């Protein structure tokens, strides 16, 4: 039982650390054609999440910033969650 608990705890810690090391970059929808999907966690343009007005999307990656994203602002997991919960990305729930 203790071993199972330790294994679960270790797995949760690994997942948490992966998010802590992951970076996110918001790009204009018009830039999607320049994304090298072999360098980010998404697999194609159809797997991207877009802003409500479809003008922006974002990509996530681990490690060094891909060259096609050079000079763009990168965000942490916590920062991108805050951005994506905003009115540009998430519809308000009716009361």
Secondary structure, 3 states (H helix, E strand, C coil): CHHHHHHHHHHHHHHHHHHHHEEEEEEEHHHHHHCCCCCCCCCCHHHCCECCCCCEEEEEEECCCCHHHCCCCEECHHHHHHHHCCCCCCCCCCC
